[in-house]
Amino acid sequence: MAELNFSVLILAAGKATRFKSDHSKMLHQLAGRPLGEYALQTALAVGAERTYLVIGHEAGSVRKTFARPGLTFIEQKEQLGTGHAVMVASKKLANCPSPTLVTLVGDAPLLRSETLRELVATHVQGRAAATVLTTLVEDPHGYGRIVRSAGPRLRAIVEEKVASAAQRKIREINSGIICFSLPKLLKHLGKLSAENAQKEYLLTDLVGIFNRHREKVVAYRVGDAREVMGVNDRVELAQIERILRLRKAETLMRGGVTIVNPEATYIDADVAVGRDTVIEPGVSLLGRTRVGCACTLRPCSTLTDAVLGDRVTVRPYCLITASEIASDVVVGPFAHIRDGAVIEQDARIGSFVEVKKSRVGRGTKSMHLAYIGDATLGEKANIGAGTVTCNYDGEKKNPTIIEDGVFIGSGSMLVAPVRIGRGSYVAAGSTITEDVPPESLALGRARQVNKEGWVRERKTRQTTTAEPAPSPTSKEPV
């Protein structure tokens, strides 16, 4: 395809009343990204010379979320329709170097960049003043209808509220995405009026204006109607999320990943998974998670911004967040790994073990019921059940260092800051408050005392000192 010189204006200023939300529709999450990110990535991927984003409701948050090099924000402080949004942008557009401008709605996340380029190519080849992206739907209710002249020529876009009975039967609908000759757009933009059923300045009214001035307006129909599906409420948000997630799962499966039940698996758009990995039902891979090759992710685990090496096994019901798991590690079940934890190769993190902001060395094991926080564990250490690194003194977090080959007995409390030297043992039930030298045995518990006969004597004392129960015939008040 020949080089196309065009820019993109994304309309994203509305409040989205049907969402019933205090926040901009563009900020609502869709398959791991803000809704507006999809249109923006499409515009950037298609090679637009300039990309503009019209913002309005919650402008500060929208600007912060989507800011990046090459994107120009235009604030529409009062939202009076799509035509008004372009009017507000007209000063910036007057300095745009592109001869062609695509106005893109911000809530059509399924639009492909290939379709956008085909729209522009059709527009340029046809030397049109405007080219409207359309599609056919089974139920056109609520959409503007496309009224054609001969061939691709477009006579009008008729909104639902003012459509005749015959026009309402038309199944070809307006997507809201229009490609313009930028000089002709700027020339006729001021002719828009709010004297219509919506009481707004509508960009689609330019179709009639262009026709009255004998300018060429055509329609370009996309075959897959899903590409132009807009997100108008939370029901449609869920419907499109399902499409995106199934599309992502299909892409991974065709790349060599086994997903046992795609409809019961939740994988965000920016997740990467290596071949021969098996993902079982109920798994959620969120954010920018990276999973290596030949891993096994068992049911109902959630990984967010996690990085897994090869041949990692995540057993059921684990939670891994913003952490790195090296190759050949086994995690879980019911493990919690978070806040920048690093688990090195061949380590084992077992059931109900939490690892927070710690490094667990190669071949080290913590198999049951432990908390490892703000700690550095060497290689081939063993952490017994019930071990806690007591990292918080009420004011600040303190580090625990456990060197290579250390054995920590069950039920031990390691009160940080503390270092357990290489090859040392900590006896079960100990509370360790001082450093332990290498190859030492540390005991930090009171001597056991057995008081024989104590229970029998206690029962005897209770029997002899007990008050007699009052008689039912006693005249004393009770």
C-alpha positions as CSV (number, residue, x, y, z in Angstrom):
1,M,0.0,0.0,0.0
2,A,1.3,3.4,-1.0
3,E,2.4,5.9,1.7
4,L,-0.6,7.7,3.1
5,N,-0.2,11.1,4.7
6,F,-3.0,11.5,7.3
7,S,-3.6,12.4,11.0
8,V,-6.0,11.1,13.5
9,L,-8.3,13.1,15.9
10,I,-9.8,10.9,18.7
11,L,-13.0,12.1,20.2
12,A,-12.9,11.2,23.9
13,A,-14.4,14.1,25.8
14,G,-17.9,12.8,26.8
15,K,-19.1,12.0,30.3
16,A,-20.7,8.7,29.2
17,T,-24.0,9.2,31.0
18,R,-25.2,5.6,30.4
19,F,-22.1,4.3,32.3
20,K,-23.6,5.8,35.4
21,S,-20.1,6.7,36.6
22,D,-18.3,9.6,38.1
23,H,-15.3,8.8,35.9
24,S,-14.6,9.3,32.2
25,K,-15.6,6.3,30.1
26,M,-12.1,6.3,28.6
27,L,-10.6,5.3,32.0
28,H,-12.8,2.3,32.6
29,Q,-10.7,-1.0,32.4
30,L,-11.2,-3.3,29.5
31,A,-9.2,-6.5,29.4
32,G,-6.3,-4.9,31.3
33,R,-6.2,-1.5,29.6
34,P,-8.1,1.7,29.9
35,L,-10.9,1.7,27.3
36,G,-9.4,4.7,25.5
37,E,-6.0,3.0,25.1
38,Y,-7.3,0.8,22.3
39,A,-8.3,3.6,19.9
40,L,-5.1,5.4,20.8
41,Q,-2.9,2.3,20.1
42,T,-4.7,1.8,16.8
43,A,-4.0,5.4,15.8
44,L,-0.3,5.1,16.7
45,A,0.1,1.7,15.1
46,V,-1.4,2.9,11.8
47,G,1.3,5.5,11.2
48,A,-0.6,8.7,11.6
49,E,1.6,11.9,11.2
50,R,-0.2,13.6,14.1
51,T,-2.4,12.2,16.8
52,Y,-4.8,14.4,18.7
53,L,-7.0,13.4,21.6
54,V,-10.0,15.6,22.5
55,I,-10.6,15.4,26.2
56,G,-13.3,16.9,28.5
57,H,-14.8,15.1,31.4
58,E,-12.2,14.4,34.1
59,A,-9.6,15.9,31.8
60,G,-6.7,15.8,34.3
61,S,-7.0,12.1,34.9
62,V,-7.4,11.3,31.2
63,R,-4.3,13.4,30.3
64,K,-2.2,11.7,33.0
65,T,-3.3,8.2,31.9
66,F,-2.7,8.6,28.2
67,A,0.2,11.1,28.0
68,R,3.0,10.0,25.7
69,P,5.3,11.4,23.1
70,G,3.6,12.3,19.8
71,L,0.1,12.8,21.4
72,T,-1.5,16.3,21.5
73,F,-4.3,16.9,23.9
74,I,-7.2,19.3,23.1
75,E,-9.6,20.1,25.9
76,Q,-13.3,20.5,25.1
77,K,-14.5,22.2,28.3
78,E,-18.1,22.2,27.3
79,Q,-19.4,19.1,25.5
80,L,-21.9,20.2,22.8
81,G,-21.5,17.3,20.4
82,T,-19.0,15.6,18.0
83,G,-19.1,18.6,15.7
84,H,-18.3,20.9,18.5
85,A,-15.4,18.8,19.5
86,V,-13.9,19.2,16.1
87,M,-14.6,23.0,16.2
88,V,-12.7,23.2,19.4
89,A,-9.8,21.4,17.7
90,S,-9.9,23.5,14.6
91,K,-7.1,25.9,15.7
92,K,-4.7,23.0,16.2
93,L,-5.9,21.3,13.0
94,A,-5.2,24.5,11.0
95,N,-1.5,23.8,11.6
96,C,-1.7,20.1,10.9
97,P,0.6,19.1,7.9
98,S,-1.6,16.2,6.8
99,P,-4.1,16.7,3.9
100,T,-6.3,14.0,5.4
101,L,-7.9,13.7,8.9
102,V,-9.6,10.7,10.4
103,T,-12.0,11.4,13.3
104,L,-12.0,8.4,15.5
105,V,-14.4,7.6,18.3
106,G,-12.6,6.7,21.6
107,D,-14.9,3.9,22.5
108,A,-14.5,1.5,19.6
109,P,-11.8,-0.8,20.9
110,L,-12.1,-3.6,18.3
111,L,-11.2,-1.5,15.3
112,R,-8.1,-2.9,13.5
113,S,-5.3,-0.6,12.2
114,E,-5.6,-2.4,8.9
115,T,-9.2,-1.3,8.5
116,L,-8.2,2.3,9.4
117,R,-5.6,2.3,6.6
118,E,-8.0,0.8,4.1
119,L,-10.5,3.6,5.0
120,V,-7.9,6.2,4.3
121,A,-6.7,4.6,1.1
122,T,-10.3,4.4,-0.2
123,H,-10.8,8.1,0.7
124,V,-7.6,9.2,-1.0
125,Q,-8.2,7.1,-4.2
126,G,-11.8,8.3,-4.4
127,R,-10.7,12.0,-4.0
128,A,-13.7,12.5,-1.6
129,A,-14.4,15.3,0.8
130,A,-15.5,12.7,3.3
131,T,-15.5,8.9,3.6
132,V,-17.7,7.4,6.3
133,L,-16.9,4.0,7.8
134,T,-20.1,1.9,7.8
135,T,-21.2,-1.7,8.5
136,L,-24.2,-3.9,8.3
137,V,-25.9,-5.1,11.5
138,E,-28.9,-7.3,12.2
139,D,-30.5,-4.8,14.6
140,P,-29.7,-1.2,13.6
141,H,-31.8,0.3,16.4
142,G,-30.2,3.4,17.9
143,Y,-27.7,3.9,15.1
144,G,-27.7,6.5,12.4
145,R,-28.8,5.0,9.0
146,I,-26.7,5.2,5.9
147,V,-28.8,6.5,2.9
148,R,-26.9,5.9,-0.3
149,S,-27.1,7.4,-3.7
150,A,-25.5,5.4,-6.6
151,G,-22.7,3.0,-5.7
152,P,-20.5,4.2,-2.9
153,R,-21.9,7.7,-2.9
154,L,-23.5,8.8,0.3
155,R,-26.6,11.0,0.4
156,A,-27.2,11.3,4.1
157,I,-26.8,9.9,7.6
158,V,-30.2,9.9,9.2
159,E,-30.4,9.7,13.0
160,E,-32.8,7.3,14.7
161,K,-34.9,10.1,16.2
162,V,-35.8,11.6,12.8
163,A,-35.7,8.5,10.5
164,S,-38.8,7.6,8.6
165,A,-40.3,4.1,8.8
166,A,-38.6,3.1,5.6
167,Q,-35.2,4.5,6.7
168,R,-35.4,2.6,10.0
169,K,-35.4,-0.7,8.0
170,I,-31.9,0.2,6.6
171,R,-29.4,-2.2,8.1
172,E,-26.3,-0.2,7.1
173,I,-25.3,2.0,10.0
174,N,-22.8,4.8,10.7
175,S,-19.8,3.9,12.9
176,G,-19.0,7.4,13.9
177,I,-15.6,7.1,12.2
178,I,-15.1,9.5,9.3
179,C,-12.2,10.3,7.0
180,F,-12.0,13.9,5.8
181,S,-10.2,16.1,3.4
182,L,-8.8,18.4,6.0
183,P,-9.0,21.6,4.0
184,K,-12.6,20.9,3.1
185,L,-13.4,20.0,6.7
186,L,-12.1,23.3,8.0
187,K,-13.8,25.2,5.2
188,H,-17.3,23.9,6.0
189,L,-17.0,23.2,9.7
190,G,-18.5,26.6,10.6
191,K,-21.7,25.7,8.8
192,L,-22.7,23.2,11.5
193,S,-25.7,24.0,13.6
194,A,-27.3,22.7,16.8
195,E,-30.8,23.0,15.3
196,N,-31.5,19.3,15.3
197,A,-33.2,16.6,17.3
198,Q,-30.1,16.2,19.6
199,K,-29.6,19.9,20.1
200,E,-25.9,19.4,19.5
201,Y,-23.4,20.1,16.8
202,L,-23.2,16.8,15.0
203,L,-20.2,15.9,12.8
204,T,-22.5,13.7,10.6
205,D,-24.4,16.8,9.5
206,L,-21.4,17.6,7.3
207,V,-22.5,14.9,5.0
208,G,-25.6,17.0,4.0
209,I,-23.5,20.2,4.0
210,F,-20.9,18.6,1.6
211,N,-23.6,17.3,-0.7
212,R,-25.3,20.7,-0.9
213,H,-21.9,22.2,-2.0
214,R,-21.5,19.4,-4.5
215,E,-18.6,17.8,-2.6
216,K,-18.1,14.0,-2.9
217,V,-19.1,11.9,0.1
218,V,-18.7,8.1,0.0
219,A,-19.2,5.2,2.3
220,Y,-16.6,2.4,3.0
221,R,-18.2,-0.7,4.5
222,V,-16.3,-2.9,6.9
223,G,-17.3,-6.6,6.8
224,D,-17.0,-7.4,10.5
225,A,-19.5,-5.3,12.4
226,R,-17.7,-6.0,15.7
227,E,-14.9,-3.7,14.6
228,V,-17.1,-0.6,15.0
229,M,-19.0,-1.7,18.1
230,G,-19.0,1.1,20.6
231,V,-19.1,0.8,24.4
232,N,-22.1,2.8,25.6
233,D,-22.7,1.1,29.0
234,R,-21.3,-1.5,31.3
235,V,-23.2,-4.3,29.6
236,E,-21.5,-3.6,26.3
237,L,-18.2,-3.2,28.1
238,A,-18.6,-6.8,29.4
239,Q,-19.6,-8.1,26.0
240,I,-16.6,-6.5,24.3
241,E,-14.3,-7.7,27.1
242,R,-15.4,-11.3,26.4
243,I,-14.6,-10.8,22.7
244,L,-11.1,-9.4,23.5
245,R,-10.3,-12.1,26.0
246,L,-11.3,-14.9,23.6
247,R,-9.4,-13.3,20.8
248,K,-6.3,-13.1,23.1
249,A,-6.7,-16.8,24.1
250,E,-7.0,-17.9,20.5
251,T,-3.8,-16.0,19.6
252,L,-2.0,-17.7,22.4
253,M,-3.3,-21.2,21.6
254,R,-2.3,-20.8,17.9
255,G,1.1,-19.9,19.2
256,G,1.5,-23.2,21.1
257,V,-0.1,-22.5,24.5
258,T,-2.7,-24.9,25.9
259,I,-5.7,-23.2,27.5
260,V,-8.0,-25.9,28.9
261,N,-11.1,-23.7,29.0
262,P,-10.7,-20.2,27.3
263,E,-14.1,-19.0,28.5
264,A,-13.0,-19.6,32.2
265,T,-9.6,-18.0,31.8
266,Y,-8.8,-14.3,32.0
267,I,-5.8,-13.0,30.1
268,D,-5.1,-9.3,29.7
269,A,-4.1,-7.8,26.3
270,D,-0.4,-7.2,27.2
271,V,0.3,-10.6,28.7
272,A,2.9,-12.9,27.0
273,V,3.0,-16.7,27.4
274,G,5.6,-19.2,26.0
275,R,4.9,-22.3,24.1
276,D,3.9,-25.6,25.7
277,T,2.6,-23.8,28.8
278,V,-0.7,-25.2,30.1
279,I,-3.2,-22.8,31.6
280,E,-6.0,-24.5,33.6
281,P,-9.5,-23.0,34.3
282,G,-9.9,-20.0,36.6
283,V,-6.4,-18.6,36.0
284,S,-6.1,-14.8,35.6
285,L,-3.0,-13.4,33.9
286,L,-3.2,-9.7,34.4
287,G,-1.2,-6.5,33.6
288,R,2.1,-7.1,31.9
289,T,2.6,-10.7,33.1
290,R,5.2,-12.8,31.3
291,V,5.1,-16.6,31.5
292,G,7.9,-18.7,30.1
293,C,7.8,-22.0,28.2
294,A,6.5,-25.3,29.5
295,C,4.9,-23.9,32.6
296,T,1.9,-25.3,34.4
297,L,-0.6,-22.9,35.9
298,R,-3.2,-24.8,38.0
299,P,-6.7,-23.6,38.6
300,C,-7.8,-20.3,40.2
301,S,-4.4,-18.6,40.5
302,T,-4.0,-14.9,39.8
303,L,-0.7,-13.4,38.4
304,T,-0.4,-9.6,38.0
305,D,2.7,-8.0,36.5
306,A,4.5,-11.2,37.3
307,V,7.5,-12.7,35.4
308,L,7.9,-16.5,35.3
309,G,10.8,-18.4,33.8
310,D,10.5,-21.8,32.1
311,R,9.0,-25.0,33.6
312,V,7.4,-23.1,36.6
313,T,4.5,-24.9,38.3
314,V,2.0,-22.7,40.0
315,R,-0.4,-24.9,42.0
316,P,-4.0,-23.9,42.7
317,Y,-5.1,-20.7,44.4
318,C,-1.8,-18.8,44.3
319,L,-1.5,-15.0,44.2
320,I,1.7,-13.6,42.5
321,T,2.0,-9.8,42.1
322,A,4.9,-7.7,40.7
323,S,7.4,-10.5,41.4
324,E,9.8,-12.7,39.5
325,I,9.9,-16.5,39.5
326,A,12.9,-18.2,38.0
327,S,12.8,-21.5,36.0
328,D,12.0,-24.8,37.6
329,V,10.3,-23.3,40.7
330,V,7.2,-24.8,42.3
331,V,4.8,-22.5,44.0
332,G,1.7,-23.2,46.1
333,P,-1.0,-24.2,46.6
334,F,-2.3,-21.1,48.4
335,A,0.9,-19.2,48.2
336,H,1.2,-15.3,48.1
337,I,4.2,-13.8,46.5
338,R,4.2,-10.0,46.2
339,D,5.9,-6.6,46.1
340,G,9.1,-7.3,44.1
341,A,9.8,-10.8,45.5
342,V,12.4,-12.8,43.6
343,I,12.3,-16.6,43.7
344,E,15.4,-18.2,42.3
345,Q,15.8,-21.4,40.3
346,D,14.7,-24.7,41.8
347,A,13.2,-23.1,44.9
348,R,10.0,-24.3,46.5
349,I,7.3,-22.1,48.0
350,G,4.6,-24.2,49.5
351,S,1.1,-23.9,50.9
352,F,0.1,-20.8,52.8
353,V,3.6,-19.3,52.5
354,E,3.8,-15.5,51.9
355,V,6.9,-13.9,50.4
356,K,7.0,-10.1,50.4
357,K,9.9,-8.0,49.0
358,S,12.4,-10.8,49.5
359,R,14.8,-12.9,47.6
360,V,14.7,-16.6,48.0
361,G,17.9,-18.4,46.9
362,R,18.4,-21.2,44.5
363,G,17.1,-24.6,45.8
364,T,15.7,-23.0,49.1
365,K,12.5,-24.4,50.4
366,S,9.7,-23.0,52.5
367,M,6.9,-25.6,52.3
368,H,4.3,-24.6,54.9
369,L,2.7,-21.7,56.7
370,A,5.5,-19.1,56.8
371,Y,5.9,-15.4,56.3
372,I,9.1,-14.1,54.6
373,G,9.2,-10.4,54.5
374,D,12.1,-8.0,53.7
375,A,14.5,-10.9,53.7
376,T,17.3,-12.3,51.7
377,L,17.6,-16.1,51.7
378,G,20.7,-17.9,50.4
379,E,20.9,-21.2,48.5
380,K,19.5,-24.5,49.8
381,A,18.1,-23.2,53.0
382,N,15.1,-24.8,54.7
383,I,12.4,-22.7,56.3
384,G,10.3,-24.7,58.7
385,A,6.5,-24.4,59.1
386,G,5.3,-21.5,61.1
387,T,8.5,-19.4,60.6
388,V,8.1,-15.6,60.6
389,T,10.6,-12.9,59.8
390,C,9.4,-10.2,62.2
391,N,10.4,-7.3,59.9
392,Y,8.3,-4.4,61.4
393,D,9.3,-2.8,64.7
394,G,6.3,-0.4,64.7
395,E,8.2,2.4,63.0
396,K,10.2,0.8,60.1
397,K,10.8,-2.4,58.2
398,N,14.1,-4.2,59.0
399,P,15.9,-6.9,57.0
400,T,16.5,-10.5,57.8
401,I,19.5,-12.4,56.2
402,I,19.5,-16.1,56.0
403,E,22.7,-17.5,54.5
404,D,23.3,-20.6,52.4
405,G,22.4,-24.0,53.9
406,V,20.6,-22.7,57.0
407,F,18.0,-24.9,58.6
408,I,15.2,-22.9,60.4
409,G,13.1,-25.1,62.7
410,S,9.3,-24.9,62.8
411,G,7.6,-22.2,64.7
412,S,10.6,-19.8,64.8
413,M,10.4,-16.1,65.1
414,L,13.3,-14.2,63.5
415,V,13.2,-10.7,64.9
416,A,14.8,-8.3,62.4
417,P,17.4,-6.9,61.9
418,V,19.1,-10.3,62.2
419,R,21.5,-12.5,60.3
420,I,21.6,-16.3,60.4
421,G,25.1,-17.5,59.4
422,R,25.9,-20.0,56.8
423,G,25.1,-23.6,57.6
424,S,23.5,-22.8,61.0
425,Y,20.5,-24.4,62.7
426,V,17.7,-22.6,64.6
427,A,15.9,-24.9,66.9
428,A,12.1,-25.3,66.6
429,G,10.1,-22.8,68.6
430,S,12.9,-20.3,69.0
431,T,12.7,-16.5,69.1
432,I,16.0,-15.2,67.6
433,T,16.9,-11.6,68.4
434,E,20.7,-11.7,67.9
435,D,22.9,-12.7,64.9
436,V,23.8,-16.4,64.7
437,P,27.4,-17.2,63.7
438,P,28.0,-19.7,60.9
439,E,27.6,-23.4,61.6
440,S,26.0,-22.8,65.0
441,L,22.9,-24.0,66.7
442,A,20.7,-21.2,68.0
443,L,18.1,-21.8,70.8
444,G,15.9,-19.0,71.9
445,R,13.2,-20.5,74.1
446,A,12.6,-21.0,77.8
447,R,13.3,-24.4,79.4
448,Q,10.3,-26.6,79.6
449,V,8.9,-27.3,83.1
450,N,6.5,-30.2,83.8
451,K,4.4,-29.9,87.0
452,E,3.2,-33.4,87.6
453,G,-0.2,-33.8,89.2
454,W,-1.0,-30.1,88.7
455,V,-4.4,-30.8,86.9
456,R,-5.5,-33.3,89.7
457,E,-4.7,-30.8,92.4
458,R,-6.4,-28.0,90.6
459,K,-9.6,-30.0,90.3
460,T,-9.5,-30.9,94.0
461,R,-9.1,-27.2,95.0
462,Q,-12.1,-26.3,92.8
463,T,-14.3,-28.9,94.4
464,T,-13.5,-28.0,98.0
465,T,-13.9,-24.2,97.5
466,A,-17.1,-24.3,95.5
467,E,-20.3,-22.7,97.1
468,P,-23.1,-25.2,97.6
469,A,-26.0,-24.7,95.3
470,P,-29.1,-23.0,96.9
471,S,-32.0,-25.4,97.9
472,P,-35.2,-25.0,95.9
473,T,-37.1,-24.8,99.3
474,S,-34.9,-22.2,100.9
475,K,-36.7,-19.0,102.1
476,E,-33.7,-16.9,101.4
477,P,-34.0,-14.6,98.4
478,V,-32.2,-15.8,95.3
